[in-house]
Amino acid sequence: MFSGAVMGIRNPKAHNIIPQTDPQRTLEWLSFASVLLRELDDSN
């Protein structure tokens, strides 16, 4: 999951920016980011 998320961040020109109008979807993305950051913290 982490490498896929990093690839999306590293190459923003290859990905469209999609405005989020759904609060539930926004919370899901924030939760996903939180999981990735927790994994990063736990890896040290």
N, CA, C and O atoms as a Tripos MOL2 file, in Angstrom:
@<TRIPOS>MOLECULE
protein
  176   175    44     0     0
PROTEIN
NO_CHARGES

@<TRIPOS>ATOM
      1 N           0.8250   -1.1930    0.0000 N.3       1 MET1
      2 CA          0.0000    0.0000    0.0000 C.3       1 MET1
      3 C           0.8650    1.2510    0.0000 C.2       1 MET1
      4 O           0.5850    2.2200   -0.7060 O.2       1 MET1
      5 N           1.9270    1.2120    0.8100 N.am      2 PHE2
      6 CA          2.7390    2.4020    0.9550 C.3       2 PHE2
      7 C           3.4340    2.7680   -0.3510 C.2       2 PHE2
      8 O           3.4550    3.9360   -0.7390 O.2       2 PHE2
      9 N           3.9990    1.7790   -1.0270 N.am      3 SER3
     10 CA          4.7050    2.0890   -2.2730 C.3       3 SER3
     11 C           3.7410    2.6130   -3.3410 C.2       3 SER3
     12 O           4.1040    3.4940   -4.1210 O.2       3 SER3
     13 N           2.5390    2.0890   -3.3810 N.am      4 GLY4
     14 CA          1.5440    2.5970   -4.3260 C.3       4 GLY4
     15 C           1.1370    4.0240   -4.0220 C.2       4 GLY4
     16 O           0.9600    4.8330   -4.9330 O.2       4 GLY4
     17 N           0.9870    4.3340   -2.7430 N.am      5 ALA5
     18 CA          0.6330    5.6970   -2.3510 C.3       5 ALA5
     19 C           1.7740    6.6580   -2.6690 C.2       5 ALA5
     20 O           1.5380    7.7790   -3.1190 O.2       5 ALA5
     21 N           3.0010    6.2210   -2.4370 N.am      6 VAL6
     22 CA          4.1540    7.0660   -2.7220 C.3       6 VAL6
     23 C           4.2680    7.3270   -4.2140 C.2       6 VAL6
     24 O           4.5880    8.4440   -4.6220 O.2       6 VAL6
     25 N           4.0140    6.3230   -5.0300 N.am      7 MET7
     26 CA          4.0780    6.5170   -6.4840 C.3       7 MET7
     27 C           3.0540    7.5430   -6.9480 C.2       7 MET7
     28 O           3.3270    8.3150   -7.8670 O.2       7 MET7
     29 N           1.8850    7.5610   -6.3290 N.am      8 GLY8
     30 CA          0.8750    8.5560   -6.6780 C.3       8 GLY8
     31 C           1.3030    9.9580   -6.3070 C.2       8 GLY8
     32 O           0.9650   10.9200   -6.9960 O.2       8 GLY8
     33 N           2.0440   10.0780   -5.2220 N.am      9 ILE9
     34 CA          2.5180   11.3890   -4.7790 C.3       9 ILE9
     35 C           3.7180   11.8240   -5.6190 C.2       9 ILE9
     36 O           3.8410   13.0010   -5.9590 O.2       9 ILE9
     37 N           4.5890   10.8970   -5.9490 N.am     10 ARG10
     38 CA          5.8100   11.2330   -6.6800 C.3      10 ARG10
     39 C           5.5410   11.6550   -8.1120 C.2      10 ARG10
     40 O           6.3580   12.3660   -8.6970 O.2      10 ARG10
     41 N           4.4400   11.2490   -8.6900 N.am     11 ASN11
     42 CA          4.1620   11.5460  -10.0870 C.3      11 ASN11
     43 C           2.7830   12.2000  -10.2190 C.2      11 ASN11
     44 O           1.8710   11.6000  -10.7900 O.2      11 ASN11
     45 N           2.6190   13.4230   -9.6990 N.am     12 PRO12
     46 CA          1.2940   14.0430   -9.7140 C.3      12 PRO12
     47 C           0.7900   14.3890  -11.1110 C.2      12 PRO12
     48 O          -0.4200   14.5100  -11.3060 O.2      12 PRO12
     49 N           1.6820   14.5540  -12.0920 N.am     13 LYS13
     50 CA          1.2340   14.8830  -13.4470 C.3      13 LYS13
     51 C           0.4960   13.7180  -14.0980 C.2      13 LYS13
     52 O          -0.2830   13.9140  -15.0310 O.2      13 LYS13
     53 N           0.7430   12.5100  -13.6050 N.am     14 ALA14
     54 CA          0.0900   11.3340  -14.1770 C.3      14 ALA14
     55 C          -1.2650   11.0650  -13.5320 C.2      14 ALA14
     56 O          -1.9740   10.1440  -13.9380 O.2      14 ALA14
     57 N          -1.6240   11.8560  -12.5370 N.am     15 HIS15
     58 CA         -2.8710   11.6350  -11.8110 C.3      15 HIS15
     59 C          -3.7100   12.9060  -11.8110 C.2      15 HIS15
     60 O          -3.1940   14.0040  -11.6020 O.2      15 HIS15
     61 N          -4.9830   12.7490  -12.0420 N.am     16 ASN16
     62 CA         -5.8940   13.8950  -12.0310 C.3      16 ASN16
     63 C          -6.2370   14.2890  -10.6010 C.2      16 ASN16
     64 O          -6.3290   13.4430   -9.7110 O.2      16 ASN16
     65 N          -6.4220   15.5780  -10.4000 N.am     17 ILE17
     66 CA         -6.9060   16.0550   -9.1110 C.3      17 ILE17
     67 C          -8.4230   16.0000   -9.1560 C.2      17 ILE17
     68 O          -9.0540   16.6330  -10.0020 O.2      17 ILE17
     69 N          -8.9930   15.2470   -8.2500 N.am     18 ILE18
     70 CA        -10.4420   15.0810   -8.2030 C.3      18 ILE18
     71 C         -10.9560   15.7690   -6.9430 C.2      18 ILE18
     72 O         -10.6330   15.3440   -5.8340 O.2      18 ILE18
     73 N         -11.7430   16.8140   -7.0980 N.am     19 PRO19
     74 CA        -12.2550   17.4890   -5.9040 C.3      19 PRO19
     75 C         -13.1620   16.5590   -5.0980 C.2      19 PRO19
     76 O         -14.0170   15.8670   -5.6500 O.2      19 PRO19
     77 N         -12.9580   16.5600   -3.7980 N.am     20 GLN20
     78 CA        -13.7720   15.7200   -2.9170 C.3      20 GLN20
     79 C         -14.9290   16.5450   -2.3740 C.2      20 GLN20
     80 O         -14.7260   17.5470   -1.6870 O.2      20 GLN20
     81 N         -16.1290   16.1170   -2.6850 N.am     21 THR21
     82 CA        -17.3200   16.7920   -2.1630 C.3      21 THR21
     83 C         -18.0660   15.9090   -1.1750 C.2      21 THR21
     84 O         -19.0120   16.3550   -0.5250 O.2      21 THR21
     85 N         -17.6380   14.6570   -1.0640 N.am     22 ASP22
     86 CA        -18.2800   13.7050   -0.1610 C.3      22 ASP22
     87 C         -17.4830   13.6450    1.1470 C.2      22 ASP22
     88 O         -16.3460   13.1740    1.1460 O.2      22 ASP22
     89 N         -18.0570   14.1130    2.2600 N.am     23 PRO23
     90 CA        -17.3250   14.1060    3.5350 C.3      23 PRO23
     91 C         -16.8830   12.7090    3.9590 C.2      23 PRO23
     92 O         -15.8090   12.5630    4.5440 O.2      23 PRO23
     93 N         -17.6660   11.6970    3.6860 N.am     24 GLN24
     94 CA        -17.3000   10.3320    4.0510 C.3      24 GLN24
     95 C         -16.0590    9.8840    3.2930 C.2      24 GLN24
     96 O         -15.1580    9.2820    3.8780 O.2      24 GLN24
     97 N         -16.0040   10.1680    2.0130 N.am     25 ARG25
     98 CA        -14.8370    9.8030    1.1970 C.3      25 ARG25
     99 C         -13.5920   10.5440    1.6870 C.2      25 ARG25
    100 O         -12.5030    9.9720    1.7310 O.2      25 ARG25
    101 N         -13.7560   11.8050    2.0520 N.am     26 THR26
    102 CA        -12.6340   12.5740    2.5840 C.3      26 THR26
    103 C         -12.1020   11.9360    3.8550 C.2      26 THR26
    104 O         -10.8880   11.8210    4.0250 O.2      26 THR26
    105 N         -12.9870   11.5200    4.7480 N.am     27 LEU27
    106 CA        -12.5540   10.8520    5.9760 C.3      27 LEU27
    107 C         -11.8410    9.5330    5.6810 C.2      27 LEU27
    108 O         -10.8890    9.1700    6.3710 O.2      27 LEU27
    109 N         -12.2980    8.8260    4.6660 N.am     28 GLU28
    110 CA        -11.6420    7.5760    4.2840 C.3      28 GLU28
    111 C         -10.2150    7.8270    3.7960 C.2      28 GLU28
    112 O          -9.3050    7.0750    4.1440 O.2      28 GLU28
    113 N         -10.0090    8.8760    2.9920 N.am     29 TRP29
    114 CA         -8.6590    9.2050    2.5290 C.3      29 TRP29
    115 C          -7.7690    9.6210    3.6950 C.2      29 TRP29
    116 O          -6.6000    9.2410    3.7530 O.2      29 TRP29
    117 N          -8.3130   10.3930    4.6130 N.am     30 LEU30
    118 CA         -7.5360   10.7910    5.7880 C.3      30 LEU30
    119 C          -7.1810    9.5820    6.6470 C.2      30 LEU30
    120 O          -6.0840    9.5090    7.2030 O.2      30 LEU30
    121 N          -8.1020    8.6410    6.7540 N.am     31 SER31
    122 CA         -7.8290    7.4190    7.5100 C.3      31 SER31
    123 C          -6.7320    6.6030    6.8390 C.2      31 SER31
    124 O          -5.8590    6.0590    7.5150 O.2      31 SER31
    125 N          -6.7720    6.5180    5.5300 N.am     32 PHE32
    126 CA         -5.7440    5.7950    4.7810 C.3      32 PHE32
    127 C          -4.3710    6.4390    5.0030 C.2      32 PHE32
    128 O          -3.3830    5.7400    5.2280 O.2      32 PHE32
    129 N          -4.3160    7.7660    4.9400 N.am     33 ALA33
    130 CA         -3.0600    8.4740    5.1880 C.3      33 ALA33
    131 C          -2.5820    8.2180    6.6150 C.2      33 ALA33
    132 O          -1.3840    8.0530    6.8460 O.2      33 ALA33
    133 N          -3.4970    8.1830    7.5620 N.am     34 SER34
    134 CA         -3.1430    7.9320    8.9490 C.3      34 SER34
    135 C          -2.5400    6.5450    9.1210 C.2      34 SER34
    136 O          -1.5620    6.3800    9.8490 O.2      34 SER34
    137 N          -3.1140    5.5530    8.4590 N.am     35 VAL35
    138 CA         -2.5820    4.1870    8.5280 C.3      35 VAL35
    139 C          -1.1700    4.1420    7.9540 C.2      35 VAL35
    140 O          -0.2820    3.5190    8.5360 O.2      35 VAL35
    141 N          -0.9610    4.7950    6.8250 N.am     36 LEU36
    142 CA          0.3690    4.8030    6.2300 C.3      36 LEU36
    143 C           1.3870    5.4620    7.1510 C.2      36 LEU36
    144 O           2.4970    4.9540    7.3070 O.2      36 LEU36
    145 N           1.0270    6.5720    7.7540 N.am     37 LEU37
    146 CA          1.9500    7.2620    8.6500 C.3      37 LEU37
    147 C           2.2150    6.4570    9.9130 C.2      37 LEU37
    148 O           3.3290    6.4760   10.4360 O.2      37 LEU37
    149 N           1.2050    5.7500   10.4100 N.am     38 ARG38
    150 CA          1.4070    4.9020   11.5840 C.3      38 ARG38
    151 C           2.3780    3.7640   11.2500 C.2      38 ARG38
    152 O           3.2420    3.4330   12.0630 O.2      38 ARG38
    153 N           2.2450    3.1670   10.0720 N.am     39 GLU39
    154 CA          3.1620    2.1130    9.6480 C.3      39 GLU39
    155 C           4.5810    2.6600    9.5450 C.2      39 GLU39
    156 O           5.5390    1.9890    9.9280 O.2      39 GLU39
    157 N           4.7120    3.8720    9.0300 N.am     40 LEU40
    158 CA          6.0200    4.4820    8.9270 C.3      40 LEU40
    159 C           6.6280    4.7160   10.3120 C.2      40 LEU40
    160 O           7.8110    4.4470   10.5230 O.2      40 LEU40
    161 N           5.8400    5.2060   11.2370 N.am     41 ASP41
    162 CA          6.3200    5.4170   12.6010 C.3      41 ASP41
    163 C           6.7230    4.1000   13.2640 C.2      41 ASP41
    164 O           7.7310    4.0380   13.9670 O.2      41 ASP41
    165 N           5.9470    3.0670   13.0410 N.am     42 ASP42
    166 CA          6.2130    1.7670   13.6780 C.3      42 ASP42
    167 C           7.4080    1.0410   13.0600 C.2      42 ASP42
    168 O           7.9260    0.0940   13.6510 O.2      42 ASP42
    169 N           7.8440    1.4690   11.8930 N.am     43 SER43
    170 CA          8.9470    0.7750   11.2200 C.3      43 SER43
    171 C          10.3090    1.1310   11.8010 C.2      43 SER43
    172 O          11.3050    0.4750   11.4970 O.2      43 SER43
    173 N          10.3590    2.1510   12.6230 N.am     44 ASN44
    174 CA         11.6580    2.5700   13.2080 C.3      44 ASN44
    175 C          11.8870    1.9660   14.5470 C.2      44 ASN44
    176 O          12.9200    2.2140   15.1680 O.2      44 ASN44
@<TRIPOS>BOND
     1     1     2 1
     2     2     3 1
     3     3     4 2
     4     3     5 am
     5     5     6 1
     6     6     7 1
     7     7     8 2
     8     7     9 am
     9     9    10 1
    10    10    11 1
    11    11    12 2
    12    11    13 am
    13    13    14 1
    14    14    15 1
    15    15    16 2
    16    15    17 am
    17    17    18 1
    18    18    19 1
    19    19    20 2
    20    19    21 am
    21    21    22 1
    22    22    23 1
    23    23    24 2
    24    23    25 am
    25    25    26 1
    26    26    27 1
    27    27    28 2
    28    27    29 am
    29    29    30 1
    30    30    31 1
    31    31    32 2
    32    31    33 am
    33    33    34 1
    34    34    35 1
    35    35    36 2
    36    35    37 am
    37    37    38 1
    38    38    39 1
    39    39    40 2
    40    39    41 am
    41    41    42 1
    42    42    43 1
    43    43    44 2
    44    43    45 am
    45    45    46 1
    46    46    47 1
    47    47    48 2
    48    47    49 am
    49    49    50 1
    50    50    51 1
    51    51    52 2
    52    51    53 am
    53    53    54 1
    54    54    55 1
    55    55    56 2
    56    55    57 am
    57    57    58 1
    58    58    59 1
    59    59    60 2
    60    59    61 am
    61    61    62 1
    62    62    63 1
    63    63    64 2
    64    63    65 am
    65    65    66 1
    66    66    67 1
    67    67    68 2
    68    67    69 am
    69    69    70 1
    70    70    71 1
    71    71    72 2
    72    71    73 am
    73    73    74 1
    74    74    75 1
    75    75    76 2
    76    75    77 am
    77    77    78 1
    78    78    79 1
    79    79    80 2
    80    79    81 am
    81    81    82 1
    82    82    83 1
    83    83    84 2
    84    83    85 am
    85    85    86 1
    86    86    87 1
    87    87    88 2
    88    87    89 am
    89    89    90 1
    90    90    91 1
    91    91    92 2
    92    91    93 am
    93    93    94 1
    94    94    95 1
    95    95    96 2
    96    95    97 am
    97    97    98 1
    98    98    99 1
    99    99   100 2
   100    99   101 am
   101   101   102 1
   102   102   103 1
   103   103   104 2
   104   103   105 am
   105   105   106 1
   106   106   107 1
   107   107   108 2
   108   107   109 am
   109   109   110 1
   110   110   111 1
   111   111   112 2
   112   111   113 am
   113   113   114 1
   114   114   115 1
   115   115   116 2
   116   115   117 am
   117   117   118 1
   118   118   119 1
   119   119   120 2
   120   119   121 am
   121   121   122 1
   122   122   123 1
   123   123   124 2
   124   123   125 am
   125   125   126 1
   126   126   127 1
   127   127   128 2
   128   127   129 am
   129   129   130 1
   130   130   131 1
   131   131   132 2
   132   131   133 am
   133   133   134 1
   134   134   135 1
   135   135   136 2
   136   135   137 am
   137   137   138 1
   138   138   139 1
   139   139   140 2
   140   139   141 am
   141   141   142 1
   142   142   143 1
   143   143   144 2
   144   143   145 am
   145   145   146 1
   146   146   147 1
   147   147   148 2
   148   147   149 am
   149   149   150 1
   150   150   151 1
   151   151   152 2
   152   151   153 am
   153   153   154 1
   154   154   155 1
   155   155   156 2
   156   155   157 am
   157   157   158 1
   158   158   159 1
   159   159   160 2
   160   159   161 am
   161   161   162 1
   162   162   163 1
   163   163   164 2
   164   163   165 am
   165   165   166 1
   166   166   167 1
   167   167   168 2
   168   167   169 am
   169   169   170 1
   170   170   171 1
   171   171   172 2
   172   171   173 am
   173   173   174 1
   174   174   175 1
   175   175   176 2
@<TRIPOS>SUBSTRUCTURE
     1 MET1         2 RESIDUE 1 A MET
     2 PHE2         6 RESIDUE 1 A PHE
     3 SER3        10 RESIDUE 1 A SER
     4 GLY4        14 RESIDUE 1 A GLY
     5 ALA5        18 RESIDUE 1 A ALA
     6 VAL6        22 RESIDUE 1 A VAL
     7 MET7        26 RESIDUE 1 A MET
     8 GLY8        30 RESIDUE 1 A GLY
     9 ILE9        34 RESIDUE 1 A ILE
    10 ARG10       38 RESIDUE 1 A ARG
    11 ASN11       42 RESIDUE 1 A ASN
    12 PRO12       46 RESIDUE 1 A PRO
    13 LYS13       50 RESIDUE 1 A LYS
    14 ALA14       54 RESIDUE 1 A ALA
    15 HIS15       58 RESIDUE 1 A HIS
    16 ASN16       62 RESIDUE 1 A ASN
    17 ILE17       66 RESIDUE 1 A ILE
    18 ILE18       70 RESIDUE 1 A ILE
    19 PRO19       74 RESIDUE 1 A PRO
    20 GLN20       78 RESIDUE 1 A GLN
    21 THR21       82 RESIDUE 1 A THR
    22 ASP22       86 RESIDUE 1 A ASP
    23 PRO23       90 RESIDUE 1 A PRO
    24 GLN24       94 RESIDUE 1 A GLN
    25 ARG25       98 RESIDUE 1 A ARG
    26 THR26      102 RESIDUE 1 A THR
    27 LEU27      106 RESIDUE 1 A LEU
    28 GLU28      110 RESIDUE 1 A GLU
    29 TRP29      114 RESIDUE 1 A TRP
    30 LEU30      118 RESIDUE 1 A LEU
    31 SER31      122 RESIDUE 1 A SER
    32 PHE32      126 RESIDUE 1 A PHE
    33 ALA33      130 RESIDUE 1 A ALA
    34 SER34      134 RESIDUE 1 A SER
    35 VAL35      138 RESIDUE 1 A VAL
    36 LEU36      142 RESIDUE 1 A LEU
    37 LEU37      146 RESIDUE 1 A LEU
    38 ARG38      150 RESIDUE 1 A ARG
    39 GLU39      154 RESIDUE 1 A GLU
    40 LEU40      158 RESIDUE 1 A LEU
    41 ASP41      162 RESIDUE 1 A ASP
    42 ASP42      166 RESIDUE 1 A ASP
    43 SER43      170 RESIDUE 1 A SER
    44 ASN44      174 RESIDUE 1 A ASN
